[in-house]
Amino acid sequence: MSTAPSRSRSTPAAPQDPVAPSYEAALDELERLVAQLDAGQLPLDELMTHYQRGAALLAFCRDKLQAVENQIKVLEANELKPWDAA
């Protein structure tokens, strides 16, 4: 009998997991990270971790905004209109 634990039930990391559950959640977390970075009180290793997380959140937010902009273009027949004219 083997004493090694069985790995058949382990779950692999899902690369498709979103960075955040929503745009708003990502923006809130990004704002908190920026405040922590601006405070200048983080150790170097945490600084890099926070910076990398912030970069991922920023890319997530940009992608979400781009997707919404693309949807608006389709809805407006590729003609962007001011919100008040809608």
Backbone atoms as SQL, in Angstrom:
CREATE TABLE atoms (id INTEGER PRIMARY KEY, chain TEXT, resi INTEGER, resn TEXT, atom TEXT, x REAL, y REAL, z REAL);
INSERT INTO atoms VALUES
  (1, 'A', 1, 'MET', 'N', 0.826, -1.176, 0.000),
  (2, 'A', 1, 'MET', 'CA', 0.000, 0.000, 0.000),
  (3, 'A', 1, 'MET', 'C', 0.870, 1.239, 0.000),
  (4, 'A', 2, 'SER', 'N', 0.454, 2.171, -0.774),
  (5, 'A', 2, 'SER', 'CA', 1.191, 3.427, -0.881),
  (6, 'A', 2, 'SER', 'C', 0.701, 4.405, 0.185),
  (7, 'A', 3, 'THR', 'N', 1.638, 5.159, 0.774),
  (8, 'A', 3, 'THR', 'CA', 1.250, 6.160, 1.769),
  (9, 'A', 3, 'THR', 'C', 1.089, 7.537, 1.153),
  (10, 'A', 4, 'ALA', 'N', 1.384, 7.657, -0.127),
  (11, 'A', 4, 'ALA', 'CA', 1.250, 8.946, -0.804),
  (12, 'A', 4, 'ALA', 'C', -0.221, 9.262, -0.995),
  (13, 'A', 5, 'PRO', 'N', -0.615, 10.503, -0.794),
  (14, 'A', 5, 'PRO', 'CA', -2.020, 10.876, -0.986),
  (15, 'A', 5, 'PRO', 'C', -2.429, 10.755, -2.442),
  (16, 'A', 6, 'SER', 'N', -3.667, 10.421, -2.646),
  (17, 'A', 6, 'SER', 'CA', -4.203, 10.303, -3.991),
  (18, 'A', 6, 'SER', 'C', -4.385, 11.679, -4.607),
  (19, 'A', 7, 'ARG', 'N', -3.996, 11.826, -5.855),
  (20, 'A', 7, 'ARG', 'CA', -4.134, 13.104, -6.546),
  (21, 'A', 7, 'ARG', 'C', -5.289, 13.108, -7.527),
  (22, 'A', 8, 'SER', 'N', -6.068, 12.043, -7.538),
  (23, 'A', 8, 'SER', 'CA', -7.157, 11.948, -8.509),
  (24, 'A', 8, 'SER', 'C', -8.266, 12.964, -8.257),
  (25, 'A', 9, 'ARG', 'N', -8.359, 13.482, -7.033),
  (26, 'A', 9, 'ARG', 'CA', -9.423, 14.419, -6.715),
  (27, 'A', 9, 'ARG', 'C', -8.961, 15.864, -6.729),
  (28, 'A', 10, 'SER', 'N', -7.685, 16.087, -7.018),
  (29, 'A', 10, 'SER', 'CA', -7.183, 17.457, -7.041),
  (30, 'A', 10, 'SER', 'C', -7.715, 18.174, -8.269),
  (31, 'A', 11, 'THR', 'N', -7.909, 19.465, -8.124),
  (32, 'A', 11, 'THR', 'CA', -8.421, 20.250, -9.234),
  (33, 'A', 11, 'THR', 'C', -7.315, 21.128, -9.779),
  (34, 'A', 12, 'PRO', 'N', -7.101, 21.092, -11.061),
  (35, 'A', 12, 'PRO', 'CA', -6.073, 21.951, -11.644),
  (36, 'A', 12, 'PRO', 'C', -6.524, 23.398, -11.642),
  (37, 'A', 13, 'ALA', 'N', -5.567, 24.292, -11.653),
  (38, 'A', 13, 'ALA', 'CA', -5.888, 25.722, -11.705),
  (39, 'A', 13, 'ALA', 'C', -6.580, 26.029, -13.020),
  (40, 'A', 14, 'ALA', 'N', -7.656, 26.751, -12.942),
  (41, 'A', 14, 'ALA', 'CA', -8.417, 27.098, -14.143),
  (42, 'A', 14, 'ALA', 'C', -7.923, 28.429, -14.684),
  (43, 'A', 15, 'PRO', 'N', -7.253, 28.422, -15.836),
  (44, 'A', 15, 'PRO', 'CA', -6.750, 29.671, -16.389),
  (45, 'A', 15, 'PRO', 'C', -7.853, 30.603, -16.856),
  (46, 'A', 16, 'GLN', 'N', -9.075, 30.094, -16.950),
  (47, 'A', 16, 'GLN', 'CA', -10.177, 30.913, -17.437),
  (48, 'A', 16, 'GLN', 'C', -10.896, 31.638, -16.312),
  (49, 'A', 17, 'ASP', 'N', -10.457, 31.437, -15.063),
  (50, 'A', 17, 'ASP', 'CA', -11.078, 32.145, -13.949),
  (51, 'A', 17, 'ASP', 'C', -10.921, 33.639, -14.159),
  (52, 'A', 18, 'PRO', 'N', -11.995, 34.395, -13.975),
  (53, 'A', 18, 'PRO', 'CA', -11.883, 35.844, -14.140),
  (54, 'A', 18, 'PRO', 'C', -11.039, 36.463, -13.028),
  (55, 'A', 19, 'VAL', 'N', -10.447, 37.589, -13.320),
  (56, 'A', 19, 'VAL', 'CA', -9.627, 38.314, -12.357),
  (57, 'A', 19, 'VAL', 'C', -10.493, 38.803, -11.209),
  (58, 'A', 20, 'ALA', 'N', -11.715, 39.202, -11.517),
  (59, 'A', 20, 'ALA', 'CA', -12.650, 39.720, -10.519),
  (60, 'A', 20, 'ALA', 'C', -14.064, 39.311, -10.936),
  (61, 'A', 21, 'PRO', 'N', -14.985, 39.283, -9.980),
  (62, 'A', 21, 'PRO', 'CA', -16.355, 38.891, -10.328),
  (63, 'A', 21, 'PRO', 'C', -17.086, 39.911, -11.195),
  (64, 'A', 22, 'SER', 'N', -16.661, 41.181, -11.123),
  (65, 'A', 22, 'SER', 'CA', -17.318, 42.213, -11.914),
  (66, 'A', 22, 'SER', 'C', -16.377, 43.396, -12.113),
  (67, 'A', 23, 'TYR', 'N', -16.763, 44.280, -13.017),
  (68, 'A', 23, 'TYR', 'CA', -15.998, 45.507, -13.250),
  (69, 'A', 23, 'TYR', 'C', -15.925, 46.330, -11.966),
  (70, 'A', 24, 'GLU', 'N', -17.052, 46.456, -11.297),
  (71, 'A', 24, 'GLU', 'CA', -17.119, 47.272, -10.086),
  (72, 'A', 24, 'GLU', 'C', -16.224, 46.717, -8.983),
  (73, 'A', 25, 'ALA', 'N', -16.219, 45.386, -8.822),
  (74, 'A', 25, 'ALA', 'CA', -15.365, 44.759, -7.811),
  (75, 'A', 25, 'ALA', 'C', -13.891, 44.973, -8.156),
  (76, 'A', 26, 'ALA', 'N', -13.555, 44.843, -9.439),
  (77, 'A', 26, 'ALA', 'CA', -12.176, 45.059, -9.868),
  (78, 'A', 26, 'ALA', 'C', -11.749, 46.497, -9.628),
  (79, 'A', 27, 'LEU', 'N', -12.630, 47.437, -9.924),
  (80, 'A', 27, 'LEU', 'CA', -12.315, 48.852, -9.733),
  (81, 'A', 27, 'LEU', 'C', -12.131, 49.180, -8.250),
  (82, 'A', 28, 'ASP', 'N', -12.988, 48.631, -7.398),
  (83, 'A', 28, 'ASP', 'CA', -12.847, 48.847, -5.953),
  (84, 'A', 28, 'ASP', 'C', -11.509, 48.316, -5.445),
  (85, 'A', 29, 'GLU', 'N', -11.171, 47.099, -5.859),
  (86, 'A', 29, 'GLU', 'CA', -9.905, 46.508, -5.420),
  (87, 'A', 29, 'GLU', 'C', -8.729, 47.300, -5.964),
  (88, 'A', 30, 'LEU', 'N', -8.815, 47.730, -7.205),
  (89, 'A', 30, 'LEU', 'CA', -7.747, 48.519, -7.810),
  (90, 'A', 30, 'LEU', 'C', -7.542, 49.828, -7.049),
  (91, 'A', 31, 'GLU', 'N', -8.615, 50.481, -6.667),
  (92, 'A', 31, 'GLU', 'CA', -8.504, 51.728, -5.897),
  (93, 'A', 31, 'GLU', 'C', -7.839, 51.492, -4.545),
  (94, 'A', 32, 'ARG', 'N', -8.168, 50.381, -3.892),
  (95, 'A', 32, 'ARG', 'CA', -7.526, 50.058, -2.615),
  (96, 'A', 32, 'ARG', 'C', -6.029, 49.789, -2.805),
  (97, 'A', 33, 'LEU', 'N', -5.694, 49.055, -3.866),
  (98, 'A', 33, 'LEU', 'CA', -4.284, 48.760, -4.137),
  (99, 'A', 33, 'LEU', 'C', -3.492, 50.035, -4.415),
  (100, 'A', 34, 'VAL', 'N', -4.066, 50.926, -5.185),
  (101, 'A', 34, 'VAL', 'CA', -3.386, 52.187, -5.511),
  (102, 'A', 34, 'VAL', 'C', -3.151, 52.998, -4.234),
  (103, 'A', 35, 'ALA', 'N', -4.140, 53.031, -3.349),
  (104, 'A', 35, 'ALA', 'CA', -3.974, 53.755, -2.087),
  (105, 'A', 35, 'ALA', 'C', -2.846, 53.157, -1.258),
  (106, 'A', 36, 'GLN', 'N', -2.758, 51.833, -1.227),
  (107, 'A', 36, 'GLN', 'CA', -1.687, 51.168, -0.488),
  (108, 'A', 36, 'GLN', 'C', -0.332, 51.442, -1.118),
  (109, 'A', 37, 'LEU', 'N', -0.282, 51.423, -2.442),
  (110, 'A', 37, 'LEU', 'CA', 0.978, 51.700, -3.139),
  (111, 'A', 37, 'LEU', 'C', 1.402, 53.145, -2.924),
  (112, 'A', 38, 'ASP', 'N', 0.445, 54.056, -2.984),
  (113, 'A', 38, 'ASP', 'CA', 0.744, 55.477, -2.788),
  (114, 'A', 38, 'ASP', 'C', 1.231, 55.783, -1.374),
  (115, 'A', 39, 'ALA', 'N', 0.773, 54.992, -0.399),
  (116, 'A', 39, 'ALA', 'CA', 1.181, 55.214, 0.986),
  (117, 'A', 39, 'ALA', 'C', 2.676, 54.954, 1.172),
  (118, 'A', 40, 'GLY', 'N', 3.252, 54.120, 0.311),
  (119, 'A', 40, 'GLY', 'CA', 4.683, 53.863, 0.360),
  (120, 'A', 40, 'GLY', 'C', 5.156, 53.091, 1.578),
  (121, 'A', 41, 'GLN', 'N', 4.284, 52.329, 2.202),
  (122, 'A', 41, 'GLN', 'CA', 4.635, 51.605, 3.417),
  (123, 'A', 41, 'GLN', 'C', 4.771, 50.098, 3.216),
  (124, 'A', 42, 'LEU', 'N', 4.685, 49.619, 1.982),
  (125, 'A', 42, 'LEU', 'CA', 4.741, 48.180, 1.725),
  (126, 'A', 42, 'LEU', 'C', 6.177, 47.706, 1.565),
  (127, 'A', 43, 'PRO', 'N', 6.480, 46.503, 2.078),
  (128, 'A', 43, 'PRO', 'CA', 7.790, 45.910, 1.797),
  (129, 'A', 43, 'PRO', 'C', 7.915, 45.629, 0.295),
  (130, 'A', 44, 'LEU', 'N', 9.122, 45.512, -0.182),
  (131, 'A', 44, 'LEU', 'CA', 9.374, 45.381, -1.618),
  (132, 'A', 44, 'LEU', 'C', 8.636, 44.200, -2.248),
  (133, 'A', 45, 'ASP', 'N', 8.640, 43.031, -1.588),
  (134, 'A', 45, 'ASP', 'CA', 7.963, 41.877, -2.183),
  (135, 'A', 45, 'ASP', 'C', 6.451, 42.090, -2.268),
  (136, 'A', 46, 'GLU', 'N', 5.854, 42.711, -1.257),
  (137, 'A', 46, 'GLU', 'CA', 4.428, 43.021, -1.316),
  (138, 'A', 46, 'GLU', 'C', 4.142, 44.107, -2.348),
  (139, 'A', 47, 'LEU', 'N', 5.055, 45.034, -2.485),
  (140, 'A', 47, 'LEU', 'CA', 4.913, 46.094, -3.477),
  (141, 'A', 47, 'LEU', 'C', 4.796, 45.497, -4.875),
  (142, 'A', 48, 'MET', 'N', 5.667, 44.556, -5.183),
  (143, 'A', 48, 'MET', 'CA', 5.630, 43.921, -6.507),
  (144, 'A', 48, 'MET', 'C', 4.361, 43.098, -6.685),
  (145, 'A', 49, 'THR', 'N', 3.937, 42.384, -5.645),
  (146, 'A', 49, 'THR', 'CA', 2.713, 41.584, -5.723),
  (147, 'A', 49, 'THR', 'C', 1.501, 42.486, -5.954),
  (148, 'A', 50, 'HIS', 'N', 1.440, 43.583, -5.213),
  (149, 'A', 50, 'HIS', 'CA', 0.329, 44.532, -5.374),
  (150, 'A', 50, 'HIS', 'C', 0.360, 45.162, -6.769),
  (151, 'A', 51, 'TYR', 'N', 1.547, 45.499, -7.240),
  (152, 'A', 51, 'TYR', 'CA', 1.674, 46.106, -8.564),
  (153, 'A', 51, 'TYR', 'C', 1.188, 45.129, -9.641),
  (154, 'A', 52, 'GLN', 'N', 1.591, 43.869, -9.536),
  (155, 'A', 52, 'GLN', 'CA', 1.177, 42.867, -10.523),
  (156, 'A', 52, 'GLN', 'C', -0.328, 42.644, -10.482),
  (157, 'A', 53, 'ARG', 'N', -0.908, 42.597, -9.282),
  (158, 'A', 53, 'ARG', 'CA', -2.357, 42.436, -9.160),
  (159, 'A', 53, 'ARG', 'C', -3.074, 43.652, -9.743),
  (160, 'A', 54, 'GLY', 'N', -2.535, 44.830, -9.477),
  (161, 'A', 54, 'GLY', 'CA', -3.116, 46.044, -10.030),
  (162, 'A', 54, 'GLY', 'C', -3.085, 46.052, -11.550),
  (163, 'A', 55, 'ALA', 'N', -1.983, 45.590, -12.114),
  (164, 'A', 55, 'ALA', 'CA', -1.876, 45.526, -13.580),
  (165, 'A', 55, 'ALA', 'C', -2.915, 44.559, -14.157),
  (166, 'A', 56, 'ALA', 'N', -3.128, 43.436, -13.480),
  (167, 'A', 56, 'ALA', 'CA', -4.132, 42.468, -13.940),
  (168, 'A', 56, 'ALA', 'C', -5.541, 43.061, -13.833),
  (169, 'A', 57, 'LEU', 'N', -5.803, 43.752, -12.733),
  (170, 'A', 57, 'LEU', 'CA', -7.120, 44.387, -12.557),
  (171, 'A', 57, 'LEU', 'C', -7.345, 45.480, -13.593),
  (172, 'A', 58, 'LEU', 'N', -6.311, 46.258, -13.873),
  (173, 'A', 58, 'LEU', 'CA', -6.425, 47.313, -14.875),
  (174, 'A', 58, 'LEU', 'C', -6.734, 46.730, -16.247),
  (175, 'A', 59, 'ALA', 'N', -6.045, 45.661, -16.616),
  (176, 'A', 59, 'ALA', 'CA', -6.314, 45.010, -17.905),
  (177, 'A', 59, 'ALA', 'C', -7.738, 44.462, -17.947),
  (178, 'A', 60, 'PHE', 'N', -8.191, 43.875, -16.844),
  (179, 'A', 60, 'PHE', 'CA', -9.557, 43.359, -16.750),
  (180, 'A', 60, 'PHE', 'C', -10.573, 44.477, -16.972),
  (181, 'A', 61, 'CYS', 'N', -10.374, 45.615, -16.299),
  (182, 'A', 61, 'CYS', 'CA', -11.286, 46.755, -16.428),
  (183, 'A', 61, 'CYS', 'C', -11.279, 47.305, -17.854),
  (184, 'A', 62, 'ARG', 'N', -10.102, 47.427, -18.433),
  (185, 'A', 62, 'ARG', 'CA', -10.016, 47.918, -19.820),
  (186, 'A', 62, 'ARG', 'C', -10.737, 46.989, -20.776),
  (187, 'A', 63, 'ASP', 'N', -10.580, 45.677, -20.581),
  (188, 'A', 63, 'ASP', 'CA', -11.262, 44.710, -21.443),
  (189, 'A', 63, 'ASP', 'C', -12.779, 44.823, -21.308),
  (190, 'A', 64, 'LYS', 'N', -13.253, 44.970, -20.068),
  (191, 'A', 64, 'LYS', 'CA', -14.696, 45.110, -19.850),
  (192, 'A', 64, 'LYS', 'C', -15.228, 46.379, -20.512),
  (193, 'A', 65, 'LEU', 'N', -14.517, 47.486, -20.349),
  (194, 'A', 65, 'LEU', 'CA', -14.951, 48.742, -20.960),
  (195, 'A', 65, 'LEU', 'C', -14.938, 48.646, -22.485),
  (196, 'A', 66, 'GLN', 'N', -13.928, 47.987, -23.037),
  (197, 'A', 66, 'GLN', 'CA', -13.854, 47.820, -24.493),
  (198, 'A', 66, 'GLN', 'C', -15.020, 46.973, -24.990),
  (199, 'A', 67, 'ALA', 'N', -15.370, 45.936, -24.244),
  (200, 'A', 67, 'ALA', 'CA', -16.494, 45.086, -24.642),
  (201, 'A', 67, 'ALA', 'C', -17.800, 45.873, -24.650),
  (202, 'A', 68, 'VAL', 'N', -17.998, 46.710, -23.636),
  (203, 'A', 68, 'VAL', 'CA', -19.209, 47.535, -23.580),
  (204, 'A', 68, 'VAL', 'C', -19.221, 48.537, -24.734),
  (205, 'A', 69, 'GLU', 'N', -18.075, 49.149, -25.000),
  (206, 'A', 69, 'GLU', 'CA', -17.999, 50.094, -26.120),
  (207, 'A', 69, 'GLU', 'C', -18.325, 49.401, -27.438),
  (208, 'A', 70, 'ASN', 'N', -17.836, 48.186, -27.619),
  (209, 'A', 70, 'ASN', 'CA', -18.129, 47.441, -28.846),
  (210, 'A', 70, 'ASN', 'C', -19.618, 47.123, -28.958),
  (211, 'A', 71, 'GLN', 'N', -20.239, 46.782, -27.829),
  (212, 'A', 71, 'GLN', 'CA', -21.681, 46.518, -27.840),
  (213, 'A', 71, 'GLN', 'C', -22.467, 47.772, -28.190),
  (214, 'A', 72, 'ILE', 'N', -22.058, 48.902, -27.663),
  (215, 'A', 72, 'ILE', 'CA', -22.737, 50.170, -27.963),
  (216, 'A', 72, 'ILE', 'C', -22.597, 50.499, -29.443),
  (217, 'A', 73, 'LYS', 'N', -21.435, 50.284, -30.019),
  (218, 'A', 73, 'LYS', 'CA', -21.237, 50.541, -31.443),
  (219, 'A', 73, 'LYS', 'C', -22.182, 49.703, -32.286),
  (220, 'A', 74, 'VAL', 'N', -22.352, 48.452, -31.906),
  (221, 'A', 74, 'VAL', 'CA', -23.259, 47.585, -32.653),
  (222, 'A', 74, 'VAL', 'C', -24.694, 48.075, -32.495),
  (223, 'A', 75, 'LEU', 'N', -25.081, 48.413, -31.273),
  (224, 'A', 75, 'LEU', 'CA', -26.449, 48.877, -31.038),
  (225, 'A', 75, 'LEU', 'C', -26.747, 50.192, -31.745),
  (226, 'A', 76, 'GLU', 'N', -25.758, 51.035, -31.878),
  (227, 'A', 76, 'GLU', 'CA', -25.941, 52.333, -32.520),
  (228, 'A', 76, 'GLU', 'C', -25.520, 52.305, -33.990),
  (229, 'A', 77, 'ALA', 'N', -25.463, 51.128, -34.561),
  (230, 'A', 77, 'ALA', 'CA', -25.089, 50.952, -35.974),
  (231, 'A', 77, 'ALA', 'C', -23.751, 51.618, -36.282),
  (232, 'A', 78, 'ASN', 'N', -22.787, 51.347, -35.400),
  (233, 'A', 78, 'ASN', 'CA', -21.415, 51.841, -35.554),
  (234, 'A', 78, 'ASN', 'C', -21.300, 53.354, -35.533),
  (235, 'A', 79, 'GLU', 'N', -22.286, 54.044, -35.000),
  (236, 'A', 79, 'GLU', 'CA', -22.210, 55.495, -34.851),
  (237, 'A', 79, 'GLU', 'C', -22.340, 55.830, -33.375),
  (238, 'A', 80, 'LEU', 'N', -21.231, 56.281, -32.783),
  (239, 'A', 80, 'LEU', 'CA', -21.270, 56.636, -31.372),
  (240, 'A', 80, 'LEU', 'C', -22.063, 57.927, -31.207),
  (241, 'A', 81, 'LYS', 'N', -22.994, 57.904, -30.267),
  (242, 'A', 81, 'LYS', 'CA', -23.831, 59.069, -30.003),
  (243, 'A', 81, 'LYS', 'C', -23.669, 59.474, -28.539),
  (244, 'A', 82, 'PRO', 'N', -23.838, 60.742, -28.234),
  (245, 'A', 82, 'PRO', 'CA', -23.782, 61.165, -26.823),
  (246, 'A', 82, 'PRO', 'C', -24.901, 60.488, -26.037),
  (247, 'A', 83, 'TRP', 'N', -24.651, 60.235, -24.751),
  (248, 'A', 83, 'TRP', 'CA', -25.657, 59.567, -23.925),
  (249, 'A', 83, 'TRP', 'C', -26.951, 60.355, -23.856),
  (250, 'A', 84, 'ASP', 'N', -26.884, 61.681, -23.795),
  (251, 'A', 84, 'ASP', 'CA', -28.096, 62.475, -23.658),
  (252, 'A', 84, 'ASP', 'C', -28.946, 62.486, -24.935),
  (253, 'A', 85, 'ALA', 'N', -28.369, 62.091, -26.054),
  (254, 'A', 85, 'ALA', 'CA', -29.117, 62.053, -27.314),
  (255, 'A', 85, 'ALA', 'C', -29.830, 60.722, -27.502),
  (256, 'A', 86, 'ALA', 'N', -29.545, 59.764, -26.648),
  (257, 'A', 86, 'ALA', 'CA', -30.132, 58.425, -26.798),
  (258, 'A', 86, 'ALA', 'C', -31.569, 58.385, -26.376);
